[in-house]
Amino acid sequence: MDFLQTPAGTLISLLSLLLLLSTCSGLYEDQIKKFDWRSVHVGSLKHAYVDLNHFQPRVLLSTHEQVIGSLCPKTGEIIWRQVLEKKPRGDIKLLQVSGFADDSSDTAAAPMGSHLGFDMMTVQGHAPALVRGWNTNIGTIEWEWSIMPLNTERAQDAVWFYSNSILYHVVPAWRSHIEVTSYFATSGHTTGSTSKIMAAWINPESCLLSGSFYVCLDGKQLISLDLVAKSTQVIATSLSAEPRSKIHDLPGLSGVLIVDKKLVSVNKDQAVCPDLSSDSYIVGSFNSRKVIAYADLINNMLNINAVYLEDCSPVPELHLSVAFAEHYGAPTLRSFDCKSKRNSDGKNCLFLLSTSAESIVAVQQGRVRWTREESLANVIDTQFLDLPLADTEGTLENEMKGKAGDIATAFMRRITTQALQIKSLFLHVIGLGPPPTATQRAGLVRDSFGLHKMLVLLTRSGKIFGIDNIAGKHHWKLYLPNVAGFENSEQMRLIVQRSSKHFPLQPLCAIVAKSAENGNGVLFRFNPITGQASEGGLLQLNYKIKQLALLPETEEDYVKGILILDGANKVHVEPKHATPLAHGMYLYTADLKTAELEGYYVKYAGGELSALPIWNVRLGGHNSEQQIISVASKNPIEHVHSQGRVLGDRSVLYKYINPNLVAFVTQAPDATHKSVLNLYLIDVVSGSVIFSMTHRKVRAPLHIVHSENWLAYSYFNDKVRRTEITTIELYEGSAQANNSVWSSLQAPSMPLVERQSYIIPTIVEAMRETITERGITNKHVLIGTASGGIVEMPWHLLDPRRPISSTTQGREEGAIPYIPELPLPTENYINYNQTVARLRNIYTAPSGLESTCLVVATGLDIFVTRVAPSKTFDLLKEDFDYILISIVLVVLTSGSLIVRHLASRKLLKQAWK
């Protein structure tokens, strides 16, 4: 008899089940996705295959973000997605789909006696190179093998191609030779020895692989080698002129290249149509015949045409002309497939395109079927903007801004305003009121608590999004072509020049970037609520941008000017009328490679601005090996509510709050300690080093948070192989040197420093502090982990003043006794099971409620939520019993009136006695 079927076994099973249930914790079901949402992406397209004739129609793809996946061809939704290893290990070199084309070389055959095959095969990385076979129905790995090259430096430039069940590994030795090794694709067994082909003319700037042909450009000719031919010989193909742009291969045709929009074949067995001229080509099949489809964008119209490869005759069934939105960018054909219609009346074809704005667009039946905004997988900056006021609130705002001459005038203005509001309400009820504005129809109206905002996202490709932070709806999109980040690995900047608080003036944002064509600065100003260009829109600057800063508001239009330092150390201000405000400003620059800092004083004299160098600090060390790996300044909108900390003896320890303090972290290799990290706290106005600290045998990745008087940063400890977090607090002491206005030029005394280190049992990918409107709420640190979770870590756990032993003073201060390990309880993950793949940044912003902080986490995915570090102390709970409190108030009011009446009668009777 089975033990589990006995009464004792049943009792033990029930107790085990109850024990498991008691250890579970999580959100209430009705809270899931109520205050948060997540957007899932795959990244910018690298390889793509559309297959409509499979028993499960699908779009198979790989991306530059090391992701492979399958999309639904009808809706573009993700069927499955696999996020591979990070670069360079996860860099996808080859994506091969089995039986996709009519070519006999495109098979999934395995060696004799082997049962292995593949639906899809990928090759990724170089040291080691991983070859994997995938089941495309569910996205699982069927088999895997790897090779470790002898020379890892040369293997970085290796390329792969597949032909007749054989996988070829091509390793170039620049200006010397090419090494070709062939493997059975599914087993990894080599088919023979490595062949070495002498080719002294190869170079990394002008060579590529086209099928089995290795092709290099040399002036007005193409020099190529057929790597699978029995006898290798150099093939020279002459061109009519030297190409003006970079040459590209045409996937699907071996030895065919795209040279200045023309097709050129270096393969004598492969004829092409040389008269074609287009921006984008793709090879496919139609009616069991090979065709070349090509696409061109003319006046925002996408024209797709095709010709048969064998005779270059047009294919009228594949002709399409589709309106193509400007924010998509320049399109590139990636793949297409056709399927017979149900009524057998022709075929239905789906074309898949990628764009320069990193969008994926599917075109079918003369229209855009669906789009995926994959540029959101590379967000580089975000801002939360307040929504505009409603009409009635705007009228009240104008009234409050008015300056009344006396009480009577203010009273009459208030009566007039309320009468107009009553009139507007009456007309709205009977249907004769003014029509709602576009923003009101879209629901973009400010709420009472300031929780509903416009989330503006800037992406790496230069695309800008206006997204509703409550529902995640995309209200508008903008695309800036030919823009890039700055030197020193600095990304483009999104700046708020005027907020929504200045009714009726519209808010104003600016994008500051570098032109990809000439390297000069680019300034684009727009309305963040509507997405329309404003204040002149795009402005091409005639100088390079070295540094920028934001000026105070102007009284004229409440616009904050942008102070720009160019490459020649000349100072500019946009807009021009804010130039006088730049007088007395301080700027600093940091060169990451040389670790050299320079400080400047901006002077306005004679109608012109000039930058005077006032200090210089070199952090490179005696051998100049140190390089800056991180710079952290304080949030400019941060408010410090408490100036000090109450100690156990009721005295106050005042915080060292220097708004000009910036943290710099440098790293350098060391012969003894492998790697050394140096932390410097520098006043960027005076150039004085306030504090410095050295960590030995530690290395990046480093993430840092700087707020108020404290600093927290994570790093990897190479000695004990773990991630640690060090926290620092700065204090002035028991007396404040200056309790009114801070001045870095008066050389305040050096601060008292408290520091402590903690062990965190995870890999840290991002860190950010919470921020609120007035700074009253407790500070928490949001820690993004490698697993995609976001942990809300209370500051009292990171406090460097946590006592080693439980002392009376520590208990009086409310400090927890020091324990080196930081706990990561499940309930502290603010994104519960909504993991964010490849988490890179966390951004925070205050809301209208002092208790609530708005959070957006970006990476491959986007997660938006809100947190309340001190709970929602200024908000009633959802289950608040309004009926009960109303009854209690009515009863108390009635009782007080009755008691008052009885008391008066009692006093009257006593007076007559």
N, C-alpha and C positions, 0 to 999 in steps of 0.2 A: 504493500500500500504506500502511495506517495505521501511523504511527510507533509507537503503543503496542503493535502486534503484533510488532514487531521485537525481537530479543534485547536491544538497547540500551534500548528503551522499557520492556520488562518489568523490566530491572534497575533502571532509574530509579524505576519504580512501587514495586518492593519496597523500595528504599532510602527512599523518601518515607514508605511505610507504617511502616517500622521507626522512622523519626525521629519520627513522630507518636506511636507507641506509647511511645517512651522518654520523652516529655514528660508523659505522663498520671500522675496521682497520686491516691490516694483510700484509702478504708477497705478492709480485707479484707471479702469478701462475708459471711463468717460473723459479722462484728462489727456489721453494719447492724441497727439497732433491737434490739440485744442489751442495751444499757445505757441506752436512751433510747426515748421515744415522743412522738408528736405528735397533738394533737387539733385538727381543722379545723372552723371555724365560718363562718357567714354573718352573724350579728348579729341584732338585734331586728327583727321583721317590720314592714314599712311598707306594701307592696302584695303581693298574692298572687292567683294564678289557678290553680285546679285544672282540669286537662283530662285526663279519662280516656278520651275517645273519639278522641283523636289516634292516628295509627298508632304513635307512641311516647308512651304515657301519661307525663305530666310534671306537675310543680308549678313554675310560674314565679313568681319573687318578686324583690322588692327590699327592702333593709333600711336602717335608719337609719345603718349603718356604711358607706354608699356601696358596697354590693355588690349585684350582680344575679346570679341563678343559677337552676339547675334542679335539682329534687330528684326522686328516685324515689318515686312515690306508694305503693309497696309497703313500702319499708324506711326511707325518709327520708334515704337516703344522697345525697351530692352527686354529680350527674351532671356538671355543670360549674359553674364559679364565675369571675366576673370582678370583681376588686377595682378600682373606679374611683378617680379622683383624690380627694384629701382635700377636706374642706370648706374654703371654700364652693363651690369649682369642681365637686366631685363630688356635691353635694347633689341627690338625685333628686327633681325636681318632679312628674314625670308618668311613669307606666308604662302603655303602651297595648298590648294584645295583639290581633293581627289575627284577625277572624272568630271571636272567642270567644263572643259572645252572638248571639241571634237578631235583635238590633236592626240595622236597615239602616245606621245611622250608624257601626257598629263594623266597618269594612272596611279593607282595605289597598290600596284603589285609588289610582292615581297619575294625574297630569294626562294629558290627551290627548297621545298620541305618546311618552309616557315609559314605559320598561321597568322603572322602579323600583317596589318594593313593600317590605313588611316583614312578618316574623313577629311581631316585638315592637319597639316604639319607646319610647325613653326621652328625657326632657328633663331636663337637669341643669345646675346652676349658674345664674348670672345675669350675670356680666361676665367672659367671654362666656357666653352660654347655648348649650349644645351639644345638638343634636338628632341622635340616632343610631338607625339601623335595625339590628336584630340577627337573625342566624340562630339560632333557638332550639334547633336540633338539636345544634349543636356549640359555640354560644356565641361566634361571631365577629361582628365589625362588618361589615355589608354596605355601608353608606353613612353619611355624616355631613355636617352643615352647622352653621353657627354664626351668631349675631348678637351684635353688641356694642351695648348700649344707650347712648344719649346721656347719660342720667342714671343712674349706677350706684347711687346711694343709693336712689332710688325703685325701681330694678329688684330690690333685695333682697326686696321684698314682692310681687314679681310671681308670678302663678299662670298655669297653662296648662290648656286642655282641648281635646279632639279631637272633631270631628263632621263626618261626610260628607267624608272625605279632607282636611279643612281643620284646621289647627292654629292655635288662637287664643292670643295672648299678651296677658294682661290685667295692666296696670300701674296700680295705684291711686296717686293723689296725695291723701293723707289730707285729709279735710274740704274737698276741692275738686272733683275730677273723676276719671273712669276713662278710661284710654287702652286701646283694643282694636285690635290689629293681627292680621290673618289671613294665614297662609302655606299654600302647598301643602306638605303634611306631608313628602313624600319629596324634594322639590327645594329647598325653602327660598325659592322665589320668592313675593313678596307678591302677594296677590290684589287689592290696591287700597290706598288711602291709610289712614292710621290715623284711626279715629273717636274723638272725644272726647265723653264723656257726662258732663254736669254732675251731680255728686252730692255736695253739701256735707255730707251726713249720714254719710259713711263714716268709720270710725275703726279703728285696728289692733286694738283690744281685742275687738270684737264682730262682725267681718265675716268671711265665708268664701265659697268658691265651691262651689255644688252643681250639677254638670253645667254648663249654660250660664247658670245664674242666679247673680247676685252678690247675696248676702243679708246684711243687717245686722240685729242685734237692737237695738231702741229701746224699752226699757221693756216694755210688754205687747203689742208688735206687732213683726212682721217686715217690714222694708222691703226689697224686692228689685227687680232689673232683669233682664230677659231680654236677654242680650248678643247673641243672634243674630236677634232679632226685627227685622222691617223697620222698624217704628216703635217706638222705645224709650219705654216709659212706666213710671212708678213703680208698683209693686204693693204694697199694704199688706195684711197678713194679721194679724188680731187673735188674741191668745192669751187663754186664760181667766185666766191669772195670770203674773206675771213669773217666768221660769225660775230655779230654784234652782242649777242647774249650767250648765256651758258647753254650747252647742249644737254639734251635729255634723251633717255631711252623710251621706247614705246612698248609697254608691257604687252605680251601676247605674241609679238613678232621678234624672232631672234635676229640680231644684227641690223635692226631698223632704229634710226635715231631721228629726233626732232631738232632741226637746225634752222633757226630764224623762221619759225612757223611752217617750214617745209619738211617733208619726209625724205630721208636719205637712207639708202640701204648699202651696207658694206658686205652683205651676204649675197653672193651671186645666184643662189637658189631661191631667193626671196625678192620678188618684184613688188614695187609699191607704186602709188599714184603720185608722181612728182609734181603734178599741177595743183595739188591741194595746198591751201594756205589757211591756217587757223591757229587760234591760241591754245586749243586743247584737242587731243585725239584719244581715242580708245578703240580697242579691237574687240569684236564680239562675233556672234553668229546670228543669222536670220535666214529662215527657210533652208537650214542645213548648209549655208554658204557663209564664208567668212566675210565680214564687213568691217569697214573703218568708219566709226562715227566721230564727228567733230562738232564743236560748239564754239560760238562766238557771241559776245555781248555787244550789241549796238543800240545806243539810245535807250538803255534800260530794258531792252528786249533780248531775251535769250533765244538764239536760233540754233537748232540742232538739225544736222543733216547727216547722211551716210551714203557711202558708195560701196559696191561690191569690190573685194580685193582683187579678184581675178581679172576683171576687165574695166574697173574704175567707173562702171555705170552707176547712176544714182539709184537710191532706194527710196521711192516716194513715200512708202508706208512709214518710214522712220523720221520724216520731216516734222518738226515741231517749232512753234514760235510762242514763247511764254513771256509774260510780263515778269521782270525780275527786279525785286526791290533793291534800292540803292544800298541799304544797310547790309546786304549779303556780301558785298565785295565782288572781286573778280572770280568767276567760276572756273572749275577744272573738272572735266569728265573723269569719273573713276571706274564705272562699270555700268552695264545695262543687260537686261534680259527680257525676252518676250514670251508671252503665253497665249495660246489660242483662246479666243472668247467662247463663252458658253454656247452661243448661237452659231458658232463656226463661221462667223463673219469677220475674217481678218484676225489680227493679233493685237494684244494689249501689251505695250512695252513700258518698262520702268527704267528711267535713267537716274543714276546716283551721281551727285556732284559734290565736291568739296570747294570751299571758297577761301579767299584770302582773309576773311574775317573769322575763319575756323568754324564755319557753319557746315552742316551736312544737309543737303537739299535733295529731295526726291521729286522728280518731274514725271507725270503720267497723264495721258489723255489731254494734252494741251494745257495743263495747269500744274501748279506746285502742289503736290499731294501732301507732303509734310516736311517739316524742317526740325533740325535739332541744333540748338545754340551751344555748340561745344566749346566756344571761347570762354564760357563760364567755368570751364575746368582749369583756367589759368587766370584767376582774379588777382590783381596786384594792388588794388586800393578800393576802399569803400567809404561812403559817408551816409549818415542818416539825416534826412531833411524833414523839418516840420511841414505839414500840409497847410494849404491856405485856409483862411477863415471862411465861414459861411457868410452870406450877405448880411444877416442881422448882426452877427458878431463883428463884422467889419465896420458896420455903421457905428456900433458902440465903441469900437477901437478908435475911430476918427474923433468921436466925441471926447473920449478920455485924453486924446492928444491935444485937443484944443485948449487955448489959454484964455480962461474967462477973466473979463475985466473986473467983475464983481459977482456977488452971490446971485443977484437977480438974473444976470446974463447966463450964468451956469444953469440956474433953475429952468429958464426958458428953453435952453438948448436941450436939456434932459427931457422936458415935456414934448418938444417937437420931435425928438428922436423916437420916443416911445409911441407917439401918434403915428409916425411913419411905419414903425414896426407892426402896429396893429393893422394899419391899412394894407401892408404887404401880406400879412397873414390872412386877412379877409379875402383879398384878391386871389391868393393861392388856393383857398378853400373852394371858391366858386369857379376856379379854372381860368381866371383872367389875369393872373400874375405873370411876371416876366419869365421867360423860359429859363431853365437851369443852364448854367455854364457847362462847358465840356468837362472840366474837372469835377463838377458836382455830379454830372451824369455817370462819370467813372467811379464815383464814390470816394474821391480824393478830397475829403473835408476833415479838418482837424477835430479830433475827439476831445472830450473833457479832460482826460488824464494824459494826453500826449503820447499814447502808446501806438497810435496809428501814424506811421511815417512813410516817407518815400525813401527806399533804399537804392542808392546810386552806386553801381558797380563799374569799375574800370578794369578791362581785361588786357592781357599781354598783346593781343593783336590790334589794339586800338579801338575796340568796340566798347560802347558804353550802354548800360542798361538802366532803366528806371523801373524798379520792381516794388510792388506792394509788400510791405514787411509782414502784413497779417495773413494774406492769402497766397502770396507768392506769384501773383499775376504780373506778367510783363506789360507795362503800360506804354513804353516807348523804347526804341533802340536807335543808336547812332553809330556810325562807323567812320573813323578817321584813317584813310589809307596813307601808306608811306610814312608812318611814325614809328619810333622806337624809343627804348630807354636810353639813359645817359651813360657816361663813362663811370668807372668805379663800381660797375654792377648796380647802379642806381636805376630804379624803375621810373616810369612816367608818374606824374603826380596829379591827384584830384584835389582841388582846393575849393573851399566854400568862400566866395568873396562877399556874398550878402545872404543872410538867412531869411526865413519867412516871417520874421518878427516885425518887419517894417512895412506894415500895410499902409497904402495899397501897392507899394513897390513890390515887384516880383523878385523871388530869390535868384541868385546868380552863382553859377559854378564855373570853374575854369580847369581845363586840362593843359598841363605844361609837359611838353615832350620834345624830342629831337627829331628833326627831319631825316628820314632814311636816305634821302637823295644827296643833300649837301652838308648834313651835320649841324645846321643852324637850328635855333630854337623855334618851336611852334607853340602858339597859344590859341586855344579854342574855348570860347565862352558861350554858355548855353543856359537855358532855363531848366532846372532839374525837375520841375513838376510836369512840364509839357514836353520836354525833350527838344525844343526848338532853339535854333541859334539865336544868340542875343548879343547886344553891344558890339555888333560888327562880325560876330561869328569867328571864323578862322583867320588868324593873323600870323603871317610868316615873318619871323624876326630875321634881321640881317647880321646876327651875331650868335656865337655859341654860348650855351648856358653852363656856367661853372657852379653857381650856388644860387639859391633863392630863399626868400623869407616873406612872411606876411606882415603887412603894416597895419596900424590901427584903423578903425573906421573913419571915413571922411564924413563931415557933417553935411556935405552937399547932397550925396545920394546913398550914404551908409554903405558904400563899397569899400572893402579892404583891398588896398593896392598890393601888388606883387613886386617886391624888390628883387631884382635880378643882377647878379654879378657875372659878367661875361668872361671869356677866355683871356682878354687883355686887361682884366681887373678894372673894367669900367662899370659904372653902376647905372641901371635903367629901372624905371618904374612904370608899370601898367596898371591902371590908366594914368595918363600923363598928369592930370590935374592933382593927383595925390603925391606928386614929387616932393613938395616941401615937408611932408610928414616923415620922410626918410631921414631927415637930419637928426643926428644923435643915435642912430641905430648901430648895432654891433653885429657883425657877421663872422663866421668861422668856416674854414674849409679843411677837409681831411683827405689825404691821399692814402688809399688803402694799402698800396704796395710798398711805399716808402715809410708809412706810419708817421707822416709829417703833418702837423697842424699849424694853421696860420689864422690869426685873428685880425679883423679889419674894423675900423671906425668910419662910418659913413658921414660925410660932411656936405652940407648944402650951402653953397656960396656963389654969388653972381649968377644965379639961375641955373647952376649946374651942380651935379653930384659927383663926388669923388670918394674913393675908398683908400683910407690911409692904413697901411699895415702897422699894427701896434704890438703884436707878440708872435712868437714862433716857438713851438714845442716839437721836439723830435722824440718819438717813442720807439724808434727802430733798434735801439741798443748800440753797443760799441761796434758790432759788425753789421749793423743795418739788416738783420735777418728778421726782425719782428715785422709782422703784417697785421693791420687792423682787420679783425673778423666780425666785429659787431660794434654798433654805436647806438646808445639808448639815451634819449632825452625824455623829459616829462611831458605829459599831455597838456597842451596849452589851455584847454578848457577846464582843467581840474581845479576844484575848490578844496581848500584845506579848512575843515571845520574846527578841529581842535588843535591848538598851538602847542600843547604839552601833554605829558602823561603823568597821571597821579600815582605816586609811589605809596608804599605801605605805610610810611610815616606821615602821610598826608601832604608831603612836599610835592612840588611839580618839577618834572624833568622836561625842559623845553626842547622842542624839535628843532633840528637844523634844517630849515626850509629855504633852500637857495634855488630860485627859479632858473638860474643860469647854469646849474650844475648838469653836466653831461657825462655819461659813463662810456669809456672806450676800453675795448678788450683786444689785446694783441696776442698773437700766437707765433711761436718759432720752434724749429727743431732743436734738440739739445742732445749732445753726445752722451751725457750721463743720464738724463731724465727722459729721454725720447722726445717729449714735447712739454713745453712750458707755456702756461697762460698767465698773462699779466692784466690786472684790472686797474684802471686809472679813473678817478673822479676829478674832472677838470672844470674849473669855472671858465666858460668860454668868453666872458667879457674881459676879465683881467689876465687870463692865461695861466693862473696859478693852479698847481696840482694840490688838491685838497686831501686826497687819500690814494694810496696804491697798495696792491696786494698781489702776491705771486702764488700760483698753484703749479706744482711740479707733477710730472707724470699724469697729466690730464690733457684731454684734447676735445676738439669739437665732435659732435654738433653742440653748439652753445646757443642758448635762448635766454633772453634777459628781459626783466621788467623793472622800470624805474618810476617811482611814484612817491609823492610827499617827501618824507625823510628816509625812505627805505629802498632797498635794492634786493632783487632776488634773481638768481641766474642758475641755470642747470648746465652740466657738462658731463663728459664720460671719464670716469676714473680708470686709467689704464692699468694701474697697479693692482687693484682689486676687482677689475672688470665689472663695474656697475655704474649706474647713473646717480649722480648726487646733485643736491640743490643747496647752494650757499645763500644765506640771507644776511643783509647788513642794515643796521639802523644808525643814523647820525643824530646826535643830540648836542645842543649848545651848552647844557648844564643847568644849574638851578636859577640862572638869570639870563634874560634875553639881551643880546648886544644892541639890537635895534628892533623895537616892537611896533614901529609904524611903517617905515618904507625900507625895503632891502636895497643895499647898494654894494655891488661887488668891488667897487673902487676904494672902499674904506678898509679893505683888508681885515675882515672879521677873524676872530681867533679860530684855530683849527678845532673841528668838532670832536666830541667823544664818540667812539665807534664801538658798537656792539655787533658781534658776528657769530654765526653758528652754521654748521653744515648738517644736512640730513640725507638719508638714503631714500630714494623713491624706487619702488620695485617695478619700473616700466621705463620704456624709452620715451623721452620727451621730444615732441615735434614742434610745439608752439606754446607760448605763455603770454598771458595778458591779464591785467588787473581789471576789476569791475570799477565802474565810475557812475556816480549819480549827480543829480542836479546841484545839490548843496554840499555834498561830501559828508552828510550826517551818518549815512548808512555805513556799516562795517565794510572794510575792504576784504575781498576774497580774490584769490589768484586762480584763474582758469588755466588748466594745464591740459594741452592736447597730447594724446598718447599715440604711439605707433599703431596700435590696434584700431584707431579711429574713434576712441572715446574721448570725452571732454570732462575732466574732473574739476569740480568746484572745491578748491582747497581753502578753508578758512585761514585767515592770517594768524590766528592765535596758535595754529599748529606749526607755522613757519617762523614764529616770533623768535628772534635771536636772544631775547632775554628770558627764555624758558630756563628755569634753574636746574642745575644738575641734580640737586636733592630737593626734596619737598621742604622748603623753609617757610617760616612765618611771613617773611616779606614777600615771597613769591605768591603765597596764598592771598595776601592782602591785595596784590596787584592783579590777581585773577590769572596768573600765568600757570600754564600746565607744566609739570615736571618734564625735564628733557628726556626724550626717547629718540634714538637715532633714526628708527624706521618710521616713515610717514604712512599712515593707513590710507587705503583706497577702497572705502566701502562702496558697495553697489549703488546705494541711494545717492551718492555724490556725483554720479555720472549724469550730467544734465541732458545728454542725448540718448539715454537708456539704450535701446537697440537700434537707433538710427545712426549707425556708424558713418563717419566721414572718411572715405578712402583718400589716402595720400594727403592727410591734413597738413597744411602749411602755415596758415595764419588764422588768428582769432582777433576780431575787431569788436569793440564795445562802445556804447554811446548811452548817455542818460535819457531817460524818458521824463514825462511831466510829473510822474510820481517819484517822490524821493526814495521810496523803497525799491524801485524796480530799475534794472539795468538791461538794455537791449544788447543782444549778442548775435553776431554772425560769424560762423566758422567756414573757411574756404579751403579748398584743396581740389581734388578731383570732383568732389561733391560740394554742395552748399547746404549748410544747416543754419536756420534762423530760429531764435527762441528768445526768452526773457528770463532773467534770474532775479531773485530777491534775497540778497545776502543776509539781511536782518529780518526776514519774513515780511509779509505785507502789513506792516504796522499801521499804514495810513489808508488801508482799504478794508471795507467790510467783507466778511467771508461770503462765499456763494450761497451757503445754506443758512444765511442770517434770517431769523424768523421776524419778518416785518409785521405780520399780523399780530403776533404776541406783543411786540414792543408797542404797537399802536394801541392795543387794548390796555396795556399797562399805563400808557400815557393818558388815555381817556379816563381811566379809573382814577388815577392820581389827580388829574385836573378836576374831575367832578368831586372827588372826595375833599380836595382843598377848598372848593367853593362851598360845599355843604358845611364843612367844619367852620369856615369863616362865617357863614350865616348863623350857625348855632352859637358860635362864640360871641357874636354881636348881640344876639338875643339874651345870652347869659349876662353880659355886661349891662344891658339895659335893665334886666330884672334886678340885678344887684344895686343899680343906681336908685331904684324906686323903693328899696327897703330902708 
